[in-house]
Amino acid sequence: MSEASSALPPEENAFDVWDEPDAKGKTYTTKELDELLAKGVELHKKGLTKEAMELYKEILVHDRGNHKALYFTAIALSQENQPEEKVLEIMKHAVSKAENVPEAHYNLGILLHRMGKEDEARERFERAIKLMPKLTEAKVSLAGCFLNQGDRAMGTYWLREATRSICEAPDSVYSRAFAKLTLGDLMGGWIDYDRRWKTASFLVENRREFGNATHWNGKPIPGKNLYIHTEQGAGDVIMFSRFIEKVAALSQAKTIVLEVGESLTKFMAQVKGVDFVIPSNMPTPAEALPVHHFLPLMGMMRKCNFFDYAKVPYAEGWLEPLESAFQVPPEPAKQFRVGIAWAGSKFHKNDRYRSIAWPQFREAIITPFIERSDTRFYSFQVGERARDIDDAPGLEHLIVDLTPQLKDFNDTAAAASKMDLMVLVDTATVHVAASLKHGPPVLMLVPAAPDWRWLLKGWDTPWYDRVTLFRQDKAEEWGPALEMAQKNVESFVDEISATR
């Protein structure tokens, strides 16, 4: 079979356009197709995925067997959250034509990992490392595979191997940062993490343009305006907001603007050291113009020279809910209130591993209370998983849906402040509850390959005094962690109920 005929058949192809006639009768030379591909890859690197896909499509209309265009198409489709099996078929075909390209095996490994195919992913990462021993990204990802498979020793080994990498390519340094942070090396981790702005993989929406403004270097700037902007998730904004007061003191800035997602503006309005809190992509207040210096929010720890976990500020909490329309629904007296959330966004790259199926969560945490009248569970679950609670046979009297009242994170904070305890997976709700000065204890369920901030071991976390971590031993096997969390819920309820 020729290369062209070995491409995916029309009904399974990436764009369903390969058999369409070229309306303009245009033809391309091999050189022109290579130039189109180069333009597409450049757009792709800039985060202009849809524009890049148009060029890949144009190539594939005229050269169905172009494995490079297929390869980048698969990556783009994956980034656009297209059906995984479809993307996998395209990617495997493309990689079969690039057996000696380490990055190809690495990207296929990433896709397999996201699909939960850890054995196959491991093989691809190992192949990538064999072809290019300095490919740090593959070592970090291989570590994640071992952690997900319950082999913490090998996971730790490959994280350490990644920290020893001397490759200075931006993507490798960025990956090395996560290895260092996960192992507890804050200084090395934050130094490497600053290279994220040089990588093709860092989301384009995190970048900002400030004209002639310069990146704040940590020195005093009296009389000048400083613009701190959000990057990545809402949980990061909340967690790192504790450092803004220190930034204000160090910078001596005339005015500080904090830009966050719209749902965070009210809750973040109380942060000390901030003059204006604005939603993302809104104009800077006239009083804060011109912007002289800017600072990405995740860069604050390095600028503040914070590298010691023993000195985390405000671990006891530093925020409180502002005025909110939230009200606890009517309930019998002396009820023990347990806030719950079992899933994050399905679009999060690690959602397969951090979220828990509702039936499993329900049976482990709520069902044991079916014959008790002293406890109710309040759902903080938002998004497409909020309606999971409709499937709770025999438990309806124990579950209260708070979702309609949770309009923003300030409402979430108001609701959390009324709880006696919360049982949550790793989402922004953890940070809301744990950041409150007078919030409830939080029992958090942590995946086997944890986010860097939760480190690799331990029941507690230096970030939040009231958070207890229940760690999964192996990916997608939540039984033991849920069982331990449930026992803690019962202990809390028994202890509090005895005093009421």
PyMOL commands that set and color helices and strands:
alter all, ss='L'
color gray80, all
select helices_A, chain A and resi 10-12+30-45+49-62+67-79+84-96+102-114+118-131+136-148+152-163+170-182+186-198+204-206+234-251+262-268+286-288+297-303+309-311+351-354+358-369+383-390+396-398+403-405+409-416+428-434+452-454+479-497
alter helices_A, ss='H'
color red, helices_A
select strands_A, chain A and resi 214-215+225-229+255-260+276-279+293-296+336-341+375-379+399-401+421-425+442-446+467-471
alter strands_A, ss='S'
color yellow, strands_A
deselect
rebuild
show_as cartoon
